[in-house]
Amino acid sequence: MSSVNIQDILKLPIEERIELVEAIWDSIAASPESLPVTEAQKRELDRRLAEHRATPQSGKRWEEIRDSLDKNT
């Protein structure tokens, strides 16, 4: 790790810390291929894909999900 002092970061105003986190996250999201996927995650993704292919009608449209989330807020 470089010479960034975590204690100095924690002293920043909350808005600046949020901006810093967003910048860090954006830099991570810019290269998703560098994030390793574990074997367990691969198995789970394969399981979900197989389930969807077997019963595609069991899924829900985005509008349904959004509406149910709106009801809970």
MARMARDREN-628690 format. One record per residue: residue in one letter; z, x, y of N, C-alpha, C in turn. Coordinates in nm, 4 decimals, always signed. Each point is the difference from the previous one (the first is absolute). Layout:
<lumtors>
+-------+----------+----------+----------+----------+----------+----------+----------+----------+----------+
| vexdo |      n_w |      n_u |      n_v |     ca_w |     ca_u |     ca_v |      c_w |      c_u |      c_v |
+-------+----------+----------+----------+----------+----------+----------+----------+----------+----------+
|     a |        Z |        X |        Y |        Z |        X |        Y |        Z |        X |        Y |
...
+-------+----------+----------+----------+----------+----------+----------+----------+----------+----------+
</lumtors>
This chain:
<lumtors>
+-------+----------+----------+----------+----------+----------+----------+----------+----------+----------+
| vexdo |      n_w |      n_u |      n_v |     ca_w |     ca_u |     ca_v |      c_w |      c_u |      c_v |
+-------+----------+----------+----------+----------+----------+----------+----------+----------+----------+
|     m |  +0.0000 |  +0.0849 |  -0.1180 |  +0.0000 |  -0.0849 |  +0.1180 |  +0.0000 |  +0.0888 |  +0.1235 |
|     s |  -0.0621 |  -0.0481 |  +0.1041 |  -0.0078 |  +0.0793 |  +0.1222 |  +0.1337 |  -0.0006 |  +0.0727 |
|     s |  -0.0003 |  +0.0500 |  +0.1196 |  +0.1243 |  +0.0183 |  +0.0741 |  +0.0447 |  -0.1256 |  +0.0752 |
|     v |  -0.0394 |  -0.1171 |  -0.0466 |  +0.0424 |  -0.1248 |  +0.0625 |  +0.1466 |  -0.0225 |  -0.0332 |
|     n |  +0.0770 |  -0.0285 |  +0.1021 |  +0.1425 |  -0.0229 |  -0.0191 |  +0.0245 |  -0.1501 |  -0.0112 |
|     i |  +0.0436 |  -0.0428 |  -0.1164 |  +0.0243 |  -0.1421 |  -0.0248 |  +0.1021 |  -0.0567 |  +0.0982 |
|     q |  +0.1014 |  +0.0765 |  +0.0309 |  +0.1024 |  -0.0485 |  +0.0933 |  -0.0597 |  -0.0288 |  +0.1378 |
|     d |  -0.0963 |  +0.0821 |  +0.0421 |  -0.0672 |  -0.0254 |  +0.1278 |  -0.0799 |  -0.1299 |  -0.0061 |
|     i |  -0.0641 |  -0.0225 |  -0.1126 |  -0.0774 |  -0.1234 |  -0.0163 |  +0.0919 |  -0.1210 |  +0.0065 |
|     l |  +0.1145 |  +0.0089 |  -0.0639 |  +0.0936 |  -0.1125 |  -0.0016 |  +0.0583 |  -0.0298 |  +0.1374 |
|     k |  -0.0088 |  +0.0944 |  +0.0910 |  +0.0484 |  -0.0211 |  +0.1366 |  -0.1035 |  -0.0697 |  +0.0886 |
|     l |  -0.1234 |  -0.0089 |  -0.0476 |  -0.1048 |  -0.0655 |  +0.0779 |  +0.0312 |  -0.1486 |  +0.0147 |
|     p |  -0.0485 |  -0.0609 |  +0.1075 |  +0.0150 |  -0.1458 |  +0.0129 |  -0.0713 |  -0.0697 |  -0.1163 |
|     i |  +0.0462 |  -0.1167 |  -0.0348 |  -0.0536 |  -0.0718 |  -0.1157 |  -0.1510 |  -0.0199 |  +0.0100 |
|     e |  -0.0502 |  -0.0304 |  +0.1196 |  -0.1444 |  -0.0210 |  +0.0156 |  -0.0779 |  +0.1257 |  -0.0384 |
|     e |  +0.0502 |  +0.1158 |  +0.0400 |  -0.0681 |  +0.1252 |  -0.0323 |  +0.0096 |  +0.0315 |  -0.1490 |
|     r |  +0.1133 |  -0.0333 |  -0.0608 |  +0.0126 |  +0.0220 |  -0.1443 |  -0.0955 |  -0.0900 |  -0.0769 |
|     i |  -0.0155 |  -0.1235 |  +0.0471 |  -0.0948 |  -0.0913 |  -0.0647 |  -0.1417 |  +0.0542 |  +0.0138 |
|     e |  -0.0353 |  +0.0476 |  +0.1178 |  -0.1332 |  +0.0588 |  +0.0203 |  -0.0210 |  +0.1198 |  -0.0928 |
|     l |  +0.1033 |  +0.0799 |  -0.0162 |  -0.0086 |  +0.1164 |  -0.0882 |  -0.0217 |  -0.0429 |  -0.1449 |
|     v |  +0.0746 |  -0.0992 |  -0.0429 |  -0.0155 |  -0.0510 |  -0.1369 |  -0.1402 |  -0.0561 |  -0.0200 |
|     e |  -0.0494 |  -0.0743 |  +0.0982 |  -0.1352 |  -0.0553 |  -0.0101 |  -0.1037 |  +0.1118 |  -0.0103 |
|     a |  +0.0165 |  +0.1033 |  +0.0795 |  -0.0942 |  +0.1121 |  -0.0037 |  +0.0050 |  +0.0709 |  -0.1353 |
|     i |  +0.1194 |  +0.0168 |  -0.0525 |  +0.0141 |  +0.0640 |  -0.1312 |  -0.0645 |  -0.0875 |  -0.1069 |
|     w |  +0.0298 |  -0.1306 |  +0.0044 |  -0.0568 |  -0.0905 |  -0.1003 |  -0.1521 |  -0.0026 |  +0.0087 |
|     d |  -0.0539 |  -0.0048 |  +0.1212 |  -0.1453 |  +0.0003 |  +0.0169 |  -0.0616 |  +0.1264 |  -0.0591 |
|     s |  +0.0682 |  +0.1125 |  +0.0158 |  -0.0539 |  +0.1247 |  -0.0546 |  +0.0028 |  -0.0013 |  -0.1529 |
|     i |  +0.0988 |  -0.0655 |  -0.0573 |  +0.0069 |  -0.0121 |  -0.1463 |  -0.1082 |  -0.0958 |  -0.0489 |
|     a |  -0.0135 |  -0.1134 |  +0.0679 |  -0.0978 |  -0.1009 |  -0.0404 |  -0.1433 |  +0.0495 |  +0.0147 |
|     a |  -0.0208 |  +0.0982 |  +0.0862 |  -0.1352 |  +0.0521 |  +0.0224 |  -0.0532 |  +0.0759 |  -0.1208 |
|     s |  +0.0880 |  +0.0426 |  -0.0884 |  -0.0463 |  +0.0722 |  -0.1192 |  +0.0723 |  -0.0516 |  -0.1247 |
|     p |  -0.0286 |  -0.1252 |  -0.0384 |  +0.0695 |  -0.0586 |  -0.1148 |  -0.0251 |  +0.0743 |  -0.1304 |
|     e |  -0.1116 |  +0.0711 |  -0.0067 |  -0.0298 |  +0.0743 |  -0.1229 |  +0.1008 |  +0.1106 |  -0.0266 |
|     s |  +0.0740 |  +0.0385 |  +0.1015 |  +0.0987 |  +0.1059 |  -0.0196 |  +0.1340 |  -0.0537 |  -0.0506 |
|     l |  +0.0122 |  -0.1326 |  -0.0076 |  +0.1225 |  -0.0591 |  -0.0530 |  -0.0141 |  -0.0172 |  -0.1507 |
|     p |  +0.0835 |  +0.0652 |  -0.0752 |  -0.0123 |  -0.0117 |  -0.1453 |  +0.0430 |  -0.1385 |  -0.0484 |
|     v |  -0.0669 |  -0.0474 |  -0.1027 |  +0.0364 |  -0.1253 |  -0.0652 |  +0.0572 |  +0.0379 |  -0.1358 |
|     t |  +0.1205 |  -0.0471 |  -0.0256 |  +0.0647 |  +0.0349 |  -0.1265 |  -0.0657 |  -0.0749 |  -0.1158 |
|     e |  +0.0251 |  +0.0469 |  -0.1196 |  -0.0524 |  -0.0684 |  -0.1184 |  +0.0542 |  -0.1419 |  -0.0084 |
|     a |  +0.1262 |  -0.0181 |  +0.0351 |  +0.0594 |  -0.1343 |  -0.0028 |  -0.0706 |  -0.0919 |  +0.0998 |
|     q |  -0.0326 |  +0.0521 |  +0.1170 |  -0.0715 |  -0.0797 |  +0.0994 |  -0.1405 |  -0.0342 |  -0.0494 |
|     k |  -0.0664 |  +0.0964 |  -0.0621 |  -0.1335 |  -0.0257 |  -0.0551 |  +0.0058 |  -0.1087 |  -0.1063 |
|     r |  +0.0998 |  +0.0065 |  -0.0872 |  +0.0139 |  -0.1023 |  -0.1044 |  +0.0230 |  -0.1376 |  +0.0619 |
|     e |  +0.0837 |  -0.0051 |  +0.1026 |  +0.0278 |  -0.1281 |  +0.0652 |  -0.1252 |  -0.0548 |  +0.0681 |
|     l |  -0.0748 |  +0.0855 |  +0.0660 |  -0.1249 |  -0.0443 |  +0.0627 |  -0.0983 |  -0.0499 |  -0.1051 |
|     d |  -0.0105 |  +0.0720 |  -0.1107 |  -0.0883 |  -0.0428 |  -0.1087 |  +0.0453 |  -0.1346 |  -0.0568 |
|     r |  +0.1308 |  -0.0172 |  -0.0156 |  +0.0542 |  -0.1256 |  -0.0526 |  -0.0337 |  -0.1160 |  +0.0932 |
|     r |  +0.0199 |  +0.0215 |  +0.1295 |  -0.0284 |  -0.1062 |  +0.0971 |  -0.1481 |  -0.0338 |  +0.0049 |
|     l |  -0.0843 |  +0.1013 |  -0.0071 |  -0.1438 |  -0.0239 |  +0.0011 |  -0.0425 |  -0.0769 |  -0.1246 |
|     a |  +0.0535 |  +0.0381 |  -0.1145 |  -0.0323 |  -0.0703 |  -0.1243 |  +0.0469 |  -0.1450 |  +0.0067 |
|     e |  +0.1184 |  -0.0216 |  +0.0546 |  +0.0525 |  -0.1364 |  +0.0140 |  -0.0897 |  -0.0827 |  +0.0915 |
|     h |  -0.0423 |  +0.0595 |  +0.1090 |  -0.0887 |  -0.0713 |  +0.0929 |  -0.1335 |  -0.0326 |  -0.0662 |
|     r |  -0.0548 |  +0.0951 |  -0.0723 |  -0.1289 |  -0.0237 |  -0.0661 |  +0.0116 |  -0.1071 |  -0.1083 |
|     a |  +0.1146 |  -0.0047 |  -0.0663 |  +0.0195 |  -0.0987 |  -0.1064 |  +0.0182 |  -0.1407 |  +0.0568 |
|     t |  +0.0678 |  -0.0099 |  +0.1133 |  +0.0255 |  -0.1313 |  +0.0606 |  -0.0155 |  +0.0081 |  +0.1520 |
|     p |  -0.1231 |  +0.0148 |  +0.0472 |  -0.0209 |  +0.0146 |  +0.1446 |  +0.0473 |  -0.1213 |  +0.0798 |
|     q |  +0.0020 |  -0.1162 |  -0.0622 |  +0.0441 |  -0.1209 |  +0.0699 |  +0.1501 |  +0.0008 |  +0.0274 |
|     s |  +0.0743 |  +0.0896 |  -0.0646 |  +0.1446 |  +0.0033 |  +0.0218 |  +0.0373 |  +0.0673 |  +0.1323 |
|     g |  -0.0960 |  +0.0665 |  +0.0604 |  +0.0263 |  +0.0633 |  +0.1288 |  +0.0055 |  -0.1024 |  +0.1118 |
|     k |  +0.0462 |  +0.0425 |  +0.1151 |  +0.0071 |  -0.0883 |  +0.1161 |  -0.0847 |  +0.0574 |  +0.1123 |
|     r |  -0.0589 |  -0.0883 |  +0.0757 |  -0.0782 |  +0.0423 |  +0.1153 |  +0.0945 |  +0.0463 |  +0.1102 |
|     w |  -0.0486 |  +0.0873 |  +0.0871 |  +0.0804 |  +0.0536 |  +0.1092 |  +0.0594 |  -0.1122 |  +0.0842 |
|     e |  -0.0774 |  -0.1033 |  +0.0259 |  +0.0479 |  -0.1102 |  +0.0837 |  +0.1244 |  -0.0652 |  -0.0607 |
|     e |  +0.0020 |  -0.0136 |  -0.1322 |  +0.1171 |  -0.0580 |  -0.0669 |  +0.1227 |  +0.0896 |  +0.0165 |
|     i |  -0.0208 |  +0.1281 |  -0.0180 |  +0.1107 |  +0.0953 |  +0.0139 |  +0.0525 |  -0.0030 |  +0.1430 |
|     r |  -0.0915 |  +0.0079 |  +0.0957 |  +0.0389 |  +0.0005 |  +0.1411 |  +0.0768 |  -0.1268 |  +0.0352 |
|     d |  -0.0505 |  -0.1149 |  -0.0458 |  +0.0671 |  -0.1261 |  +0.0307 |  +0.1402 |  -0.0045 |  -0.0592 |
|     s |  +0.0155 |  +0.0516 |  -0.1214 |  +0.1335 |  -0.0015 |  -0.0608 |  +0.0938 |  +0.0956 |  +0.0739 |
|     l |  -0.0536 |  +0.1105 |  +0.0501 |  +0.0822 |  +0.0919 |  +0.0783 |  +0.0395 |  -0.0625 |  +0.1329 |
|     d |  -0.0933 |  -0.0712 |  +0.0614 |  +0.0290 |  -0.0660 |  +0.1274 |  +0.1110 |  -0.1032 |  -0.0155 |
|     k |  +0.0041 |  -0.0670 |  -0.1133 |  +0.1032 |  -0.1014 |  -0.0240 |  +0.1379 |  +0.0630 |  -0.0125 |
|     n |  +0.0042 |  +0.1259 |  -0.0429 |  +0.1280 |  +0.0678 |  -0.0202 |  +0.0532 |  +0.0669 |  +0.1260 |
|     t |  -0.0758 |  -0.0046 |  +0.1078 |  +0.0475 |  +0.0656 |  +0.1230 |  +0.0462 |  -0.1002 |  +0.1012 |
+-------+----------+----------+----------+----------+----------+----------+----------+----------+----------+
</lumtors>
